[in-house]
Each structure stands twice: as C-alpha cells, then as structure tokens.
Amino acid sequence: MVKSSLLNNILEKTHRLALCTKTCLQGCALLFRFVESQTDPSTDPLVLWLNGGPGCSSLDGLLSEHGPFLIQGDGVSLQYNPYSWNKIANMLYLESPAGVGFSYSDDQRYVTNDTEVALNNFLALKEFLRLFPEFSSNKLFLMGESYGGIYIPTLAERVMEDAGLNLQGVAVGNGLSSYELNDNSLVFFTYYHGLLGSNLWKELQTFCCKDGKCNFYNNPNPDCSSSLSEVQHILYRSGLNVYNLYAPCPGGMQQKLSAEGGQSVIRDLGNVFFSQRWTRLRNQELRALASVRLEPPCTNSTPTSLYLNNLFVRKALHISPQALNWTICSSEVNLNYRRLYMDVRKQYLKLLTALKYRILIYNGDVDMACNFMGDEWFVESLQQQVVVMRRPWLYMDEEGQQVGGFVKEFENIAFLTVKGAGHMVPAEKPGAAFTVFSRFINKQPY
C-alpha cells in the first residue's frame, strides 16, 4: 500500500505510465489517461475503455477496477494491482461525454445524445493516435461496461469504417444491449433468486403473460403495472444492492434524496428496470434541486473523489482550472442525455457481417442492473451459428483450477458469465476478469 508520504513518488511513476492530455472537439475538452503496457507497448494491443452511466467517469474503471494502482478507502493510499489489464495491453481510459469527470465544454452546456457521443469518441480516438502515432498500427479493441453497452457498438460502427484503424474486436461487460430484454429478464431473475413470493409471481403470470409469453416492459394492463410496482419496490426500495444481489449496500439501505454540503445524492437507475418510468420520476426530482451530484445506489465513490480532487493529484494530471471537481457520475450529463437506441442489434449485426471481429459480451451473474439473462437473450436474438455449446470455463487461482462461469460461443461472438460477480466484474473477480480479458485480446479459446 502506498501512503501519503509517498504520494509524489507514486504520481511520478503513474505519470510516466499514463500520459495525460486533452482532446478538443467542437469546444470540448475530453480528458484521457493512457496507461502503457507493462510487457511491450510497441506491439501489445491498444484497448479503449469506457464506463457507462450515461455520465459516469472511466477513471473509476482505472482506479477501482483494472488499472495498475487501485485507490484505497482512505482516499490517499494506492495499492498495486496484480491483475491490472495493462500488464498485457495499452489501456486508454476516456472520460466521455463532456461534463463527465474532468472533461468539460467551454460553454458548459452538457446536452448530448448517443449519436453525438459516438462521433466524439471516434474523433477522440483519432486525435489520440495523431498525438501518439506509434500506436496507430497496434491491434485495437473497444471495451466498456454498463451503458458502455450502447457506447461501444455505436462507436465500433464508426471505427470499422475507417481503414486506418486496426480494429480487431469489441467487448462489453454487464452492458445495456436492449431495454426490453433487460426489463423482461429482470423479473424472471428476481423470481428465480427468491426475491418474489409465490402470490406476487402468480399475479405477474396472470396479468402480464399471455399464451406463454410475458411482457414486463410496456404492458398496458393496469393490473400488470400494479404488480410490477411491487417488484420495483422490492428491487429498489428494500435495501438490496442492485449491482450485486449478494453484496452489502455501502452506506446502508436508506438510498434517498438527501442534502450533503449543498449537494444532493440521488439514485439513478437509468439503465435498468422500468427505465422510462423511472427516468420521468428522476427528472422531476432533479429539476426540483439546484445542484446535484450523481451517486449510483449502494456505491461509495468518496475515496476516489478525495484522491482525484487532491490539489497535488490534479496538478500531476495536468487538470485544467476550467474542469469541475471530479465526481463518479454527472447528474447534469445524465439528466440532459438523449437516449436514441433502445437496442443495438443493428450495430452488432453490422460487425458480425464483416466476419473479422472478435466480439464478447460478458456478465457477472449476480448483477441486477444489467442482468446476465437479458444479455444472453440478446446474443441469442442475433441468430448466429453456434460453435461451442454452453459449458463451464476454467481459470487458475491460489486454490487451483476453478469454474469461472459459463460460456457459449457463436461464430465471431461469445456470451460469457462470471460466477459470483456483480456489475463491475474486474473489481469483484479480478483474477477471473483478467483471464477473460487475456483470452479475449489474444484470441484464445475461453
């Protein structure tokens, strides 16, 4: 563990590993951290990583999931990460869109949408390679998490059309691939995991299902809506950790609007069950508040916020004075974000038609925000030829060979689960996640 007395030394080390700059796109400055591979930067793949939200910072992925140093609970200490993804790849963490983290817009207007974000992310990637042309010929992979399920395939659609970019594959962890499939599958997930009683399940089957098919997504039946409201209460109001069913909820079960130093902590479940209905409620709450910061439920971003807002850290990272204080997610970006894609089938089918990209969709199997069933249904809906039937995949830990989860492989795309992991797989199952990452970028069997 690195204590505060060594803060400057560790910043020097990480700065040599992580070249920092800004990319200006139509009056915007998007900050990125580039962490060179510890093996051979000149030949190892280049991986662009995006966290989700929309409106959440990819520096959380760097400092809490798979970067070379992970922030500790005191907000000052850093711990070396033996499962850092930059052991075998060059990692590019982009804070996008403007208004997220240290990225900003000159006019401070943070209204955007899926299409604009895909374009700006593409331009940011091109600008990075212009600034660092030595990585232009490296194999390129696009990866993301959560709302990255929208960010990554829409970005890949642009990248694949640029012959100057050496795109090899895309991967999404616990991603939002389809609102309808995510919402429908979540009700089954909650029942199968013992969260719904038999009476409620019977009501759901009676009011929401017909001829063996259930519609929990946009069912007009008022009795169905009433039963789904009970499901919603169990999921979001009973104290469960929506990002990991079996994990405790940091801060306790009272997740609600509350004043904290002139700011308010709110729940945003924008990419989960009842997304449209919850978004309307959330927007009404937000507009009633003068200033808000977005803290996802049952998470604790205080250590990362303390670290990144340290004046010494900001100076070492060359953060512009125009940048606001870092927060894990921006409520302003989230509130003003226009979601254009209800699913990304078109983008995946376009990638699959090219017959040359490796695609992976992986899920921690106890996440309820973007549950594994919904993503598995989504992959199945692409109707690709099965190459390897669903089977366990194995990895090694200190106890020996273990079952890491299950995988089903199709032509050029695979669906994989990580046993016992929640929404942020690398943070909860780092060894298993590193194994999956290594096999993915090296194009090895899972």
Buried (B, 14 or more C-beta within 10 A) or exposed (E): EBEEEEBEEBBEBBBEBBBBBBBEBEEBBBBBBBBBBBEEBEEBBBBBBBBBBBBBBBBBBBBBBBBBBBBBEEBBBBEEBEBBBBBBBBBBBBBBBBBBBBBBBEEEEBBBBBEBBBBBBBBBBBBBBEEBEEBBBBBBBBBBBBBBBBBBBBBBBBBBEEEEBBBBBBBBBBBBBBBBBBBBBBBBBBBEEEBBEEEBBEBBEEBBBEEEEBBBBEBEBEEBBEBBEBBBEBBBEEBBBBBBBEBEBEBEBEBEEEEEEEBBBBBBBBBBBBBEBBBEEBEEBBEEEEEBBBBBBBBBBBBBBBBBBBEEBBEBBEBEEEBBEBBBBBBBBBBBBEBEBBBBBEBBEBBBEEEEBBBBBBBBBBBBBBBBBBBBBBBBBBEBEEEEEEEEBEBEEEEEEBEBBBBBBBEBBBBBBBBBBBBBBBBBBBBBBBBBBBBBBEEEEB
